[in-house]
Amino acid sequence: MKFLCGYNMNLDAVYSITREDIAELLASVDPTVLFDSFQRSSGDINSISDLLAGLVGCMQEGTGAEWFIQDVSVFSFLMEHFYERAVVRLGGNMAIMANVMSEMGAEEVVVNPVGDVGSISPLISGEGVVFPEESDNDVKSTFKGAKEKIVHFVFDFKKGLRFELFGKNITVPRENRFIATYDNVNTELYISPAFEDYSREYVKVANGAIVSGFNQLRSVYPDGSGPVEKFEKARSLMRGWKVLNSDLLVHAELGHFSTSELAVFIFTELSGIADSIGMNEDEIGMLFEIHGIPEERFQRIDSSIIVEACVKCIRATGLKKMVVHTRDLIVSVFRDTVSSCDHEIQSLEFGIMCAAFFAATGKLPLRSDLEDSVSEFSLSEYGLEQVGRVQALIDGNFDSCVGSGVGACGKYSDLNVCILPTLICDDPISTVGLGDTVMAATFLRWVELLNS
């Protein structure tokens, strides 16, 4: 199988935040200023207090988010205080997903070269990842800064971590991560001229494409432009791929946006191009304008609410398939024209196993040993409970899932619903990239099945 993959790539500096770190950071800021930052919670980081507001806010709720650093002094602070202590890993949805597909069986995955490729390529373990080479003309037309080293700071936090905030004891309810991003390249949704040209030829033999990085877009840019102008080039390129290869299967990964308005715009636009769109529970909550379900209701990870939201989004936009991945379960809602229950269960099982192994080890398993490598993991008990809730909604039978577990797939009105519990790693090395891992592996297997 051959794939195209765009658009974002960077280095992730992953740091597991501790109680002592939080106490030290809190002691460094004025409580009144910090309280003001909490009140704003704008998604922008202009100071250390803004950084803390985003980080601690996520830790309180056990949610994940990505905020954007606007002041270079904050980035300098992070580089000085955390970079040397962090684990530097492959980052960016595109890079992670391309690497997963290559490792798990794709023959070739052509990626959009962004940033300092020399520092990124050694972190890619998949042998089939292809970086299109740039011509002299490409280099001359390259966006300023597009070859610089791009670092995103990812703060992992563990369930049960305790700290004090404004005189109140806080206990983190579940593991997650907060990302502080200083990036003037991926936020432009930069597309390398080399990738643009190469993809127009390669797409003729490609089986699938994964696109992501749209969540890096900003509501407004220093030159006065907005996200619509930045998105247009990517949209035009994707539509061109479909014209050149009508059989091409395209998956888009949504990501966490700075505003719900931007999330709704991108989701709606992608629904007319992509064959499937994936996201987590935080990201589907941002689509309130489409499904009408309050964002806070998704934090309970209620499968029936997720199904209801997916159904409404699909009907409102014409999307073919929507996948929501969470810690405990994965839900896929799709039309008859794009998939089947058998294909969904097989592909989701594959993705779940890959993500579980990655969570436990930080590596991807050998495909030939995949089932054996996850045989010791347990199915999420909460996920199994949620399978029962969906079973009550759909006219379907239980189907076997990984190991001793069960999933369900059946009709919900004119659409199909598939749900599977995940495999749980009690002490994950990192939560970063798990959504990308499960969706890349799932998409790879789905394309294989549809082409078999």
C-alpha positions as CSV (number, residue, x, y, z in Angstrom):
1,M,0.0,0.0,0.0
2,K,1.2,3.5,-0.9
3,F,0.2,6.7,0.9
4,L,0.5,10.5,0.9
5,C,0.7,12.2,4.2
6,G,0.4,16.0,5.1
7,Y,1.0,18.5,6.6
8,N,2.6,19.1,10.0
9,M,6.0,17.9,11.3
10,N,8.1,19.0,14.3
11,L,10.0,17.9,17.3
12,D,8.1,17.1,20.5
13,A,9.9,17.8,23.8
14,V,7.9,15.5,26.1
15,Y,8.2,16.2,29.8
16,S,6.3,14.4,32.6
17,I,5.3,17.2,35.0
18,T,5.7,16.6,38.7
19,R,4.2,18.1,41.8
20,E,7.5,19.9,42.5
21,D,7.5,21.4,39.1
22,I,4.0,22.8,39.6
23,A,4.9,24.2,43.0
24,E,8.0,25.9,41.6
25,L,6.1,27.4,38.7
26,L,3.3,28.6,40.9
27,A,5.8,30.3,43.2
28,S,7.3,32.2,40.3
29,V,4.1,34.1,39.4
30,D,1.9,36.6,41.0
31,P,-1.4,34.9,42.2
32,T,-3.5,37.8,41.0
33,V,-1.9,37.7,37.6
34,L,-2.4,34.0,37.4
35,F,-6.1,34.3,38.4
36,D,-6.5,36.8,35.5
37,S,-4.9,34.3,33.1
38,F,-7.4,31.7,34.3
39,Q,-10.3,34.1,33.7
40,R,-9.1,34.7,30.1
41,S,-8.2,31.1,29.1
42,S,-7.8,32.3,25.6
43,G,-5.6,29.6,24.2
44,D,-2.8,32.0,23.7
45,I,0.3,32.1,25.9
46,N,1.8,35.6,26.4
47,S,3.4,35.0,29.8
48,I,4.4,32.2,32.3
49,S,1.1,32.8,34.1
50,D,-0.8,32.1,30.8
51,L,1.2,28.9,30.4
52,L,0.3,27.8,33.9
53,A,-3.3,28.6,33.4
54,G,-3.5,26.3,30.4
55,L,-1.4,23.5,32.0
56,V,-3.1,23.6,35.5
57,G,-6.6,24.0,33.9
58,C,-6.1,20.8,31.9
59,M,-4.7,19.0,35.0
60,Q,-7.7,19.9,37.1
61,E,-10.1,18.4,34.5
62,G,-7.9,15.6,33.1
63,T,-8.4,17.1,29.7
64,G,-5.9,17.7,26.8
65,A,-5.3,20.9,24.9
66,E,-2.8,22.8,22.7
67,W,-2.1,26.5,23.3
68,F,0.0,28.7,21.2
69,I,3.0,30.7,22.5
70,Q,2.8,34.3,21.3
71,D,5.8,35.7,23.2
72,V,9.3,34.3,22.3
73,S,10.4,34.9,25.9
74,V,8.1,32.1,27.1
75,F,9.6,29.8,24.5
76,S,13.1,30.7,25.7
77,F,12.0,30.0,29.3
78,L,10.8,26.5,28.3
79,M,14.0,25.8,26.3
80,E,16.1,26.9,29.3
81,H,14.1,25.1,32.0
82,F,12.7,21.9,30.4
83,Y,14.3,21.1,27.0
84,E,17.4,19.3,28.4
85,R,15.2,17.3,30.8
86,A,12.6,16.4,28.2
87,V,12.5,13.3,25.9
88,V,12.8,14.7,22.4
89,R,10.5,12.7,20.1
90,L,9.0,12.7,16.6
91,G,6.2,15.2,16.7
92,G,3.4,16.5,14.5
93,N,0.3,14.5,13.5
94,M,1.6,13.9,10.0
95,A,5.1,12.7,11.0
96,I,3.7,10.4,13.7
97,M,1.0,8.9,11.5
98,A,3.4,8.4,8.5
99,N,5.9,6.6,10.8
100,V,3.1,4.3,12.2
101,M,1.9,3.4,8.7
102,S,5.4,2.7,7.5
103,E,6.3,0.6,10.5
104,M,3.1,-1.4,10.4
105,G,3.2,-2.4,6.7
106,A,2.8,0.4,4.2
107,E,5.2,0.1,1.3
108,E,5.8,3.8,1.0
109,V,4.5,7.0,2.7
110,V,5.4,10.3,1.1
111,V,5.5,13.2,3.5
112,N,5.5,17.0,3.4
113,P,9.0,18.0,4.5
114,V,8.7,20.8,7.1
115,G,11.2,22.3,9.5
116,D,14.8,21.0,10.0
117,V,14.4,17.6,8.3
118,G,17.9,16.7,9.3
119,S,16.9,16.7,13.0
120,I,13.6,15.0,12.4
121,S,14.5,12.1,10.0
122,P,16.7,10.2,12.5
123,L,13.6,9.9,14.7
124,I,11.6,8.2,12.0
125,S,11.9,4.4,12.4
126,G,9.7,3.5,9.4
127,E,11.9,2.6,6.4
128,G,9.3,3.5,3.8
129,V,8.9,7.2,4.7
130,V,9.8,9.3,1.7
131,F,10.9,13.0,1.8
132,P,10.5,14.6,-1.7
133,E,13.8,16.3,-2.7
134,E,13.6,20.0,-3.4
135,S,14.9,21.6,-6.6
136,D,16.8,24.9,-6.6
137,N,13.6,26.7,-7.6
138,D,11.8,25.0,-4.6
139,V,14.5,26.3,-2.2
140,K,14.1,29.8,-3.6
141,S,10.3,29.8,-3.1
142,T,10.4,28.1,0.3
143,F,8.6,30.0,3.1
144,K,11.0,31.9,5.4
145,G,11.8,29.8,8.5
146,A,10.4,26.6,7.0
147,K,13.7,24.8,7.5
148,E,14.2,25.9,11.1
149,K,14.1,23.5,14.1
150,I,10.5,23.5,15.3
151,V,10.0,22.4,19.0
152,H,6.6,21.8,20.7
153,F,6.6,21.4,24.4
154,V,4.4,18.5,25.6
155,F,3.6,18.3,29.3
156,D,2.4,14.8,30.3
157,F,0.6,14.5,33.6
158,K,-0.4,11.4,35.4
159,K,-3.7,10.4,37.1
160,G,-3.5,10.9,40.9
161,L,-0.9,13.7,40.8
162,R,-1.7,16.2,43.6
163,F,-0.9,19.9,44.0
164,E,-2.3,23.0,45.7
165,L,-3.9,25.8,43.7
166,F,-5.3,29.0,45.4
167,G,-5.5,27.1,48.7
168,K,-7.4,24.2,47.2
169,N,-6.0,20.6,46.9
170,I,-6.2,19.3,43.3
171,T,-6.0,15.7,42.3
172,V,-5.6,15.0,38.6
173,P,-8.5,12.7,37.6
174,R,-6.9,11.1,34.6
175,E,-3.7,11.1,32.5
176,N,-3.5,13.5,29.6
177,R,-1.2,16.2,28.1
178,F,-1.0,19.9,27.6
179,I,1.0,21.2,24.6
180,A,2.6,24.6,24.5
181,T,3.5,25.4,20.8
182,Y,5.8,28.1,19.4
183,D,5.7,27.5,15.7
184,N,5.5,30.0,12.8
185,V,5.7,27.4,10.1
186,N,3.1,24.7,10.8
187,T,0.7,27.5,11.9
188,E,0.8,28.6,8.3
189,L,-0.2,25.1,7.1
190,Y,3.0,25.2,5.1
191,I,3.1,22.9,2.1
192,S,6.6,22.3,0.6
193,P,6.7,23.0,-3.2
194,A,8.5,19.7,-3.5
195,F,5.7,17.8,-1.8
196,E,3.1,19.7,-3.8
197,D,4.7,18.8,-7.2
198,Y,5.6,15.2,-6.2
199,S,2.2,14.4,-4.8
200,R,0.4,15.3,-8.0
201,E,2.3,12.5,-9.8
202,Y,2.5,10.1,-6.9
203,V,-1.3,10.2,-6.1
204,K,-1.9,8.3,-9.4
205,V,-0.5,5.2,-7.8
206,A,-1.4,5.9,-4.1
207,N,-4.0,3.9,-2.3
208,G,-4.7,6.5,0.5
209,A,-3.8,9.8,2.0
210,I,-3.9,11.1,5.6
211,V,-4.1,14.9,6.1
212,S,-3.7,16.7,9.4
213,G,-2.2,19.8,11.1
214,F,-5.2,22.0,10.4
215,N,-5.6,22.6,14.2
216,Q,-2.3,24.6,14.0
217,L,-4.2,27.4,12.0
218,R,-4.7,30.7,13.8
219,S,-7.8,32.9,13.7
220,V,-5.7,35.9,12.5
221,Y,-2.2,36.4,11.3
222,P,0.2,39.3,11.7
223,D,-0.3,40.2,8.0
224,G,-4.0,40.5,8.6
225,S,-4.9,37.3,6.7
226,G,-7.0,34.5,8.2
227,P,-7.3,30.7,8.2
228,V,-9.4,30.6,5.1
229,E,-6.5,31.9,2.9
230,K,-4.1,29.4,4.6
231,F,-6.4,26.5,4.2
232,E,-7.2,27.2,0.5
233,K,-3.9,25.8,-0.8
234,A,-4.4,22.5,1.1
235,R,-8.0,22.2,0.1
236,S,-7.1,22.8,-3.6
237,L,-4.4,20.2,-3.4
238,M,-6.6,17.6,-1.8
239,R,-9.4,18.2,-4.4
240,G,-6.8,17.8,-7.1
241,W,-5.7,14.4,-5.7
242,K,-9.3,13.2,-5.9
243,V,-9.6,14.3,-9.5
244,L,-6.3,12.5,-10.4
245,N,-7.3,9.4,-8.5
246,S,-11.0,8.9,-7.9
247,D,-10.2,5.7,-5.9
248,L,-8.0,7.5,-3.4
249,L,-9.2,7.1,0.2
250,V,-8.5,10.2,2.3
251,H,-8.6,10.4,6.1
252,A,-8.4,13.7,8.0
253,E,-7.4,14.0,11.6
254,L,-9.0,17.0,13.3
255,G,-6.9,18.1,16.3
256,H,-7.6,20.6,19.0
257,F,-8.3,24.1,17.6
258,S,-7.8,27.5,19.3
259,T,-11.5,28.3,18.8
260,S,-14.6,26.3,18.2
261,E,-15.5,28.5,15.2
262,L,-12.3,27.4,13.5
263,A,-12.9,23.8,14.4
264,V,-16.4,23.9,12.8
265,F,-15.1,25.7,9.7
266,I,-12.3,23.1,9.0
267,F,-14.5,20.1,9.9
268,T,-17.2,21.3,7.5
269,E,-14.8,21.9,4.7
270,L,-13.0,18.6,5.2
271,S,-16.4,16.7,5.2
272,G,-16.7,17.5,1.5
273,I,-13.3,16.1,0.7
274,A,-12.3,13.4,3.1
275,D,-13.7,9.9,3.3
276,S,-13.3,9.8,7.1
277,I,-12.5,12.3,9.9
278,G,-11.0,11.3,13.3
279,M,-10.9,13.1,16.6
280,N,-10.9,12.7,20.4
281,E,-13.6,13.5,22.9
282,D,-12.2,17.1,23.5
283,E,-12.2,17.8,19.8
284,I,-15.7,16.6,19.0
285,G,-16.9,18.8,21.9
286,M,-15.7,21.8,19.9
287,L,-18.3,21.0,17.2
288,F,-21.2,22.3,19.3
289,E,-22.4,24.6,16.5
290,I,-23.1,21.4,14.4
291,H,-24.3,18.8,16.9
292,G,-25.7,21.1,19.6
293,I,-24.4,19.1,22.6
294,P,-22.7,21.1,25.3
295,E,-18.9,20.6,25.3
296,E,-18.8,19.6,29.0
297,R,-21.0,16.5,28.4
298,F,-18.2,14.9,26.4
299,Q,-15.9,14.8,29.4
300,R,-17.9,11.9,30.9
301,I,-17.0,9.8,27.8
302,D,-20.6,8.7,27.4
303,S,-20.7,6.5,24.2
304,S,-24.4,7.3,23.5
305,I,-23.6,11.0,23.5
306,I,-20.7,10.5,21.2
307,V,-22.8,8.4,18.8
308,E,-25.6,11.1,18.8
309,A,-23.0,13.8,18.0
310,C,-21.4,11.8,15.2
311,V,-24.8,11.1,13.6
312,K,-25.8,14.8,13.7
313,C,-22.4,15.9,12.3
314,I,-22.6,13.3,9.4
315,R,-26.1,14.3,8.5
316,A,-25.4,18.0,8.7
317,T,-22.3,17.9,6.5
318,G,-22.6,14.9,4.2
319,L,-19.4,13.3,5.7
320,K,-19.1,9.5,5.0
321,K,-17.4,8.3,8.2
322,M,-16.5,9.8,11.6
323,V,-14.3,8.1,14.2
324,V,-13.9,9.2,17.8
325,H,-11.1,7.8,19.8
326,T,-10.8,8.0,23.6
327,R,-8.8,6.3,26.4
328,D,-11.4,3.7,27.0
329,L,-13.3,3.2,23.7
330,I,-13.5,4.0,20.0
331,V,-16.7,4.7,18.1
332,S,-17.1,4.8,14.3
333,V,-20.2,6.0,12.6
334,F,-20.4,5.5,8.9
335,R,-22.5,5.2,5.7
336,D,-23.1,2.0,3.9
337,T,-21.3,3.4,0.8
338,V,-17.9,3.7,2.6
339,S,-17.4,0.7,4.8
340,S,-18.9,-2.4,6.5
341,C,-19.1,-3.6,10.1
342,D,-16.6,-6.3,9.4
343,H,-14.1,-3.9,7.9
344,E,-14.5,-1.4,10.8
345,I,-14.1,-4.0,13.5
346,Q,-11.0,-5.5,11.9
347,S,-9.4,-2.1,11.3
348,L,-10.2,-0.7,14.7
349,E,-8.9,-3.8,16.4
350,F,-5.7,-3.4,14.6
351,G,-5.4,0.3,15.6
352,I,-6.2,-0.5,19.2
353,M,-3.5,-3.1,19.5
354,C,-0.9,-0.9,18.0
355,A,-1.8,2.0,20.3
356,A,-1.8,-0.2,23.4
357,F,1.7,-1.5,22.6
358,F,2.9,2.0,21.9
359,A,1.5,3.4,25.1
360,A,3.3,0.7,27.1
361,T,6.7,0.8,25.4
362,G,7.0,3.9,23.3
363,K,7.6,1.7,20.3
364,L,5.5,0.0,17.6
365,P,5.2,-3.8,17.6
366,L,6.3,-6.2,14.9
367,R,3.2,-6.8,12.8
368,S,3.8,-10.6,12.8
369,D,3.8,-10.5,16.7
370,L,1.0,-8.0,17.1
371,E,-1.6,-10.1,18.9
372,D,0.9,-11.9,21.1
373,S,2.5,-8.6,22.0
374,V,-0.7,-7.2,23.6
375,S,-2.0,-10.5,25.1
376,E,-1.2,-9.4,28.6
377,F,-3.2,-6.1,28.4
378,S,-6.7,-5.8,29.8
379,L,-9.7,-4.5,28.0
380,S,-11.1,-1.3,29.5
381,E,-13.9,-2.1,31.9
382,Y,-15.5,1.3,31.4
383,G,-15.2,0.7,27.6
384,L,-17.0,-2.6,27.9
385,E,-19.8,-0.9,29.9
386,Q,-20.1,1.7,27.1
387,V,-20.4,-1.0,24.5
388,G,-23.6,-2.1,26.3
389,R,-25.0,1.4,26.1
390,V,-24.5,1.5,22.3
391,Q,-25.8,-2.0,21.9
392,A,-29.1,-0.7,23.3
393,L,-29.2,2.0,20.6
394,I,-28.4,-0.2,17.6
395,D,-30.0,-3.1,15.8
396,G,-26.9,-5.3,15.8
397,N,-25.2,-8.3,17.4
398,F,-22.2,-8.4,19.5
399,D,-19.0,-9.2,17.5
400,S,-15.8,-10.5,18.9
401,C,-13.1,-8.0,19.8
402,V,-9.5,-8.2,20.8
403,G,-8.7,-11.0,23.2
404,S,-11.6,-11.9,25.4
405,G,-13.6,-8.7,24.9
406,V,-16.5,-7.7,22.8
407,G,-17.5,-4.9,20.5
408,A,-20.8,-4.0,18.8
409,C,-21.8,-3.0,15.3
410,G,-25.2,-2.4,13.8
411,K,-27.7,0.1,12.4
412,Y,-28.7,3.4,13.9
413,S,-31.4,4.7,11.6
414,D,-29.8,5.0,8.2
415,L,-26.2,4.9,9.5
416,N,-23.9,2.2,10.9
417,V,-22.3,2.4,14.4
418,C,-19.3,0.4,15.5
419,I,-17.9,0.5,19.1
420,L,-14.9,-1.3,20.6
421,P,-13.3,-1.0,24.1
422,T,-9.6,-0.2,24.1
423,L,-6.8,-2.1,25.6
424,I,-5.5,-0.4,28.8
425,C,-2.0,0.3,29.8
426,D,-2.1,1.3,33.5
427,D,1.2,3.2,33.4
428,P,1.7,4.6,29.9
429,I,5.1,5.9,29.0
430,S,3.4,8.8,27.3
431,T,-0.1,9.8,26.1
432,V,1.4,11.8,23.3
433,G,0.6,10.5,19.9
434,L,-1.8,7.7,21.0
435,G,-4.7,9.2,19.0
436,D,-2.4,9.5,15.9
437,T,-1.2,6.0,16.4
438,V,-4.6,4.4,16.7
439,M,-6.0,6.3,13.7
440,A,-2.9,5.8,11.4
441,A,-2.9,2.0,12.1
442,T,-6.7,1.8,11.7
443,F,-6.6,3.7,8.4
444,L,-3.8,1.5,7.1
445,R,-5.7,-1.6,7.8
446,W,-9.0,-0.2,6.5
447,V,-7.3,0.7,3.2
448,E,-5.8,-2.8,3.0
449,L,-9.2,-4.4,3.5
450,L,-10.9,-2.2,0.9
451,N,-8.2,-3.1,-1.6
452,S,-8.1,-6.8,-0.9
